[in-house]
């Protein structure tokens, strides 16, 4: 289940430049300065143009004419490579490490998802960051990285602890997204939140922690390409899930406790890219 809002932004994968895999070629533009010439098509065009001059429409015969001689290449023969550039993706996990419902399973799934993303064959496209919240505060457990080694070392020490300062976790995530935005390095920024949604530690004395979280989630949505909410609390009859409400507020994707698996997260992130 991927509701209440399953739409995501799809970024154009094909860009012209000298980065990435060559996928095609195009005609040379007058006055253009480029060394990224597609020599095969360029030579082919030159031979095709000169073959009639050799008195034949046969390209092979035309090529034989120029064996051992210099082939004249005109600007109109030139073809320039077109590349497919890999988009860089930033994935931030905000993980409820409080000692609440489904804590151990939640942490185990999160660890598997982070390492799974970084182990992908195209891992250089991804940078992953992890924020955890528990007891009375939130912390940046893993700074943005593409290193499996650093991620494994940082996540190894995660243990369930205390209350649920969820607002502090979301606020910390907003701070990280602001930093990422200033770099203009990533074309897609995906936030994955794993929690039971039962925020019970306010940022401000006397405030409603749930309302604080909803307001912060709205703000985070303006910075993220997609937000994914993974619920770890079983739905109670006649009661609305807090995580479902957050997903509605952020127009993000919601996944129920039955879908709390590493595979679910990896597929959701893949679709959000």
C-alpha positions as CSV (number, residue, x, y, z in Angstrom):
1,X,0.0,0.0,0.0
2,X,1.5,3.3,-1.1
3,X,-1.1,5.9,-0.2
4,X,-2.5,8.5,0.5
5,X,-0.4,10.2,-2.2
6,X,1.7,8.0,-4.4
7,X,2.8,10.5,-7.0
8,X,6.5,11.4,-7.3
9,X,8.6,13.8,-9.4
10,X,10.3,12.2,-12.3
11,X,13.5,13.9,-13.3
12,X,14.8,13.9,-16.8
13,X,17.6,11.4,-17.1
14,X,19.0,12.5,-20.4
15,X,21.2,15.5,-20.5
16,X,23.7,16.7,-23.0
17,X,27.2,17.0,-21.5
18,X,30.5,15.2,-21.1
19,X,29.2,13.2,-18.1
20,X,27.9,9.6,-18.1
21,X,27.2,7.0,-20.8
22,X,27.1,7.9,-24.5
23,X,23.5,7.2,-25.7
24,X,23.4,9.0,-29.1
25,X,24.9,11.7,-31.2
26,X,23.8,15.0,-32.8
27,X,24.9,17.3,-35.6
28,X,27.6,19.9,-34.9
29,X,26.4,23.4,-34.3
30,X,28.2,26.2,-36.1
31,X,30.7,28.0,-33.9
32,X,30.5,25.3,-31.2
33,X,33.7,24.4,-29.3
34,X,33.6,20.7,-28.6
35,X,36.1,17.9,-28.4
36,X,33.5,15.3,-27.7
37,X,33.3,14.1,-31.2
38,X,31.5,10.9,-32.2
39,X,34.2,9.7,-34.7
40,X,32.4,6.7,-36.1
41,X,29.3,8.6,-37.3
42,X,31.5,11.6,-38.4
43,X,33.7,9.4,-40.6
44,X,30.7,7.6,-41.9
45,X,29.1,11.0,-43.0
46,X,32.4,12.0,-44.7
47,X,32.5,8.8,-46.6
48,X,28.9,9.0,-47.6
49,X,29.4,12.5,-48.9
50,X,32.5,11.6,-50.9
51,X,31.4,8.3,-52.3
52,X,29.5,9.9,-55.2
53,X,32.6,12.0,-56.0
54,X,34.4,8.7,-56.5
55,X,31.8,7.9,-59.2
56,X,29.9,5.3,-57.1
57,X,27.0,5.2,-54.7
58,X,28.6,2.2,-53.0
59,X,30.0,3.4,-49.6
60,X,32.5,0.5,-49.5
61,X,33.8,1.4,-52.9
62,X,34.0,5.1,-51.8
63,X,36.0,4.0,-48.8
64,X,38.4,2.1,-50.9
65,X,39.1,5.2,-52.9
66,X,40.4,6.9,-49.8
67,X,42.5,4.0,-48.6
68,X,46.0,5.4,-47.8
69,X,44.8,9.0,-48.5
70,X,43.6,11.7,-46.1
71,X,39.8,11.9,-45.8
72,X,38.3,15.4,-45.9
73,X,36.0,16.0,-43.0
74,X,33.7,19.1,-43.2
75,X,31.9,20.7,-40.3
76,X,28.6,19.3,-41.8
77,X,30.1,15.8,-41.3
78,X,30.7,16.3,-37.6
79,X,28.6,14.5,-35.0
80,X,28.8,15.3,-31.3
81,X,28.2,12.7,-28.5
82,X,25.0,12.9,-26.4
83,X,25.3,11.5,-22.9
84,X,23.0,10.1,-20.3
85,X,24.1,11.7,-17.0
86,X,23.3,9.8,-13.8
87,X,21.3,11.9,-11.4
88,X,22.6,12.1,-7.8
89,X,20.1,11.1,-5.2
90,X,20.1,12.0,-1.5
91,X,18.2,9.8,0.8
92,X,17.7,10.8,4.5
93,X,16.4,8.3,7.0
94,X,14.7,9.7,10.1
95,X,14.4,6.8,12.5
96,X,12.5,6.5,15.7
97,X,15.0,4.9,18.1
98,X,12.7,5.3,21.1
99,X,11.8,2.3,23.2
100,X,8.3,2.2,21.8
101,X,6.1,-0.2,19.8
102,X,8.1,-2.2,17.2
103,X,11.4,-0.6,18.1
104,X,13.8,-3.5,17.4
105,X,12.1,-4.4,14.2
106,X,12.1,-0.8,13.1
107,X,15.8,-0.4,13.7
108,X,16.7,-3.7,12.0
109,X,14.7,-2.8,8.9
110,X,16.3,0.7,8.8
111,X,19.8,-0.7,9.0
112,X,19.1,-3.1,6.2
113,X,17.6,-0.4,4.0
114,X,20.5,2.0,4.4
115,X,23.1,-0.6,3.7
116,X,21.1,-2.0,0.8
117,X,20.9,1.4,-0.9
118,X,24.7,1.9,-0.6
119,X,25.5,-1.6,-1.9
120,X,23.6,-1.1,-5.1
121,X,25.6,-1.5,-8.3
122,X,25.0,2.2,-9.0
123,X,25.8,3.3,-5.4
124,X,27.8,6.3,-6.6
125,X,24.4,7.9,-7.4
126,X,23.4,7.8,-3.8
127,X,24.3,9.6,-0.6
128,X,22.6,8.5,2.6
129,X,22.1,10.2,5.9
130,X,20.6,8.9,9.1
131,X,18.9,10.9,11.9
132,X,17.7,9.1,15.0
133,X,15.5,10.4,17.8
134,X,15.0,8.9,21.3
135,X,15.1,9.8,25.0
136,X,14.8,13.6,24.8
137,X,16.7,14.6,21.7
138,X,17.6,13.9,18.0
139,X,21.1,13.4,16.6
140,X,22.7,13.1,13.2
141,X,23.9,9.5,13.5
142,X,25.2,9.3,10.0
143,X,26.4,12.4,8.0
144,X,25.6,12.3,4.2
145,X,27.9,9.6,2.8
146,X,28.2,6.9,0.1
147,X,30.4,4.7,2.3
148,X,29.1,1.3,3.3
149,X,31.8,1.1,5.9
150,X,30.9,4.4,7.6
151,X,27.2,3.5,7.5
152,X,27.7,0.1,9.1
153,X,29.9,1.5,11.8
154,X,27.4,4.2,12.7
155,X,24.4,2.0,12.7
156,X,26.0,-0.8,14.7
157,X,25.4,1.0,18.0
158,X,21.7,1.8,17.5
159,X,19.6,0.6,20.4
160,X,16.0,1.5,21.5
161,X,16.0,4.2,24.1
162,X,13.5,6.2,26.1
163,X,10.7,8.5,24.9
164,X,9.8,9.7,21.4
165,X,11.0,13.3,20.6
166,X,9.8,13.1,17.0
167,X,9.6,16.8,16.5
168,X,13.3,17.1,17.3
169,X,14.0,14.5,14.7
170,X,12.0,16.3,12.0
171,X,13.6,19.6,12.9
172,X,17.1,18.1,12.6
173,X,16.1,16.7,9.2
174,X,15.0,20.1,8.0
175,X,18.4,21.5,9.0
176,X,20.2,18.8,7.1
177,X,18.0,19.4,4.0
178,X,18.8,23.1,4.1
179,X,22.5,22.3,4.1
180,X,22.1,19.9,1.2
181,X,20.2,22.6,-0.7
182,X,23.0,25.1,-0.5
183,X,25.4,22.6,-2.2
184,X,23.0,22.1,-5.2
185,X,24.6,18.7,-5.6
186,X,21.6,16.4,-5.6
187,X,18.7,16.4,-8.1
188,X,16.5,14.3,-5.9
189,X,16.0,14.5,-2.1
190,X,14.0,11.7,-0.5
191,X,13.1,11.5,3.2
192,X,12.1,8.1,4.8
193,X,10.6,8.3,8.2
194,X,10.2,5.1,10.3
195,X,8.2,5.5,13.5
196,X,5.0,4.5,15.4
197,X,4.1,8.2,15.2
198,X,3.5,8.6,18.9
199,X,5.4,11.8,19.5
200,X,5.4,12.6,23.2
201,X,8.3,15.0,23.8
202,X,7.5,18.6,22.7
203,X,10.1,21.1,21.4
204,X,8.6,23.8,23.5
205,X,7.2,23.5,27.0
206,X,3.5,23.1,27.1
207,X,3.2,22.6,23.3
208,X,1.3,19.6,21.7
209,X,4.1,17.4,20.3
210,X,1.8,16.0,17.6
211,X,0.9,19.4,16.3
212,X,4.5,20.4,16.3
213,X,5.3,17.4,14.2
214,X,2.6,18.1,11.7
215,X,3.8,21.7,11.3
216,X,7.4,20.6,10.8
217,X,6.4,17.9,8.3
218,X,4.7,20.6,6.2
219,X,7.9,22.6,6.2
220,X,10.0,19.6,5.4
221,X,7.8,18.8,2.4
222,X,8.9,22.1,0.7
223,X,12.5,20.9,0.8
224,X,12.1,17.2,-0.1
225,X,11.3,15.7,-3.5
226,X,9.4,12.8,-1.9
227,X,8.5,11.8,1.7
228,X,7.9,8.2,2.7
229,X,6.3,7.2,6.0
230,X,6.8,3.7,7.3
231,X,4.4,2.9,10.2
232,X,5.5,0.5,12.9
233,X,2.3,0.6,15.0
234,X,-0.6,-1.8,14.5
235,X,-3.8,0.1,13.7
236,X,-6.3,0.1,16.5
237,X,-10.0,-0.3,15.6
238,X,-11.7,3.1,15.3
239,X,-8.4,5.0,15.7
240,X,-6.5,6.8,13.0
241,X,-2.8,6.2,12.6
242,X,-0.6,9.1,13.5
243,X,1.8,8.2,10.7
244,X,-1.0,8.1,8.2
245,X,-2.0,11.6,9.2
246,X,1.5,12.8,8.7
247,X,1.7,11.3,5.2
248,X,-1.6,13.1,4.3
249,X,-0.2,16.4,5.6
250,X,3.0,16.0,3.6
251,X,1.3,14.4,0.5
252,X,3.7,11.6,0.9
253,X,3.6,7.8,0.7
254,X,2.3,5.7,3.6
255,X,3.2,2.1,4.3
256,X,1.5,0.1,7.0
257,X,3.3,-2.1,9.7
258,X,2.6,-5.1,7.5
259,X,4.9,-3.5,4.9
260,X,7.7,-2.7,7.3
261,X,10.5,-4.5,5.4
262,X,13.8,-3.6,3.9
263,X,12.5,-4.5,0.4
264,X,9.5,-2.2,0.8
265,X,11.8,0.8,1.6
266,X,14.2,0.0,-1.3
267,X,11.3,-0.2,-3.8
268,X,9.7,3.0,-2.5
269,X,13.0,4.9,-2.8
270,X,13.6,3.5,-6.3
271,X,10.1,4.6,-7.4
272,X,10.6,8.1,-5.8
273,X,13.8,8.6,-7.8
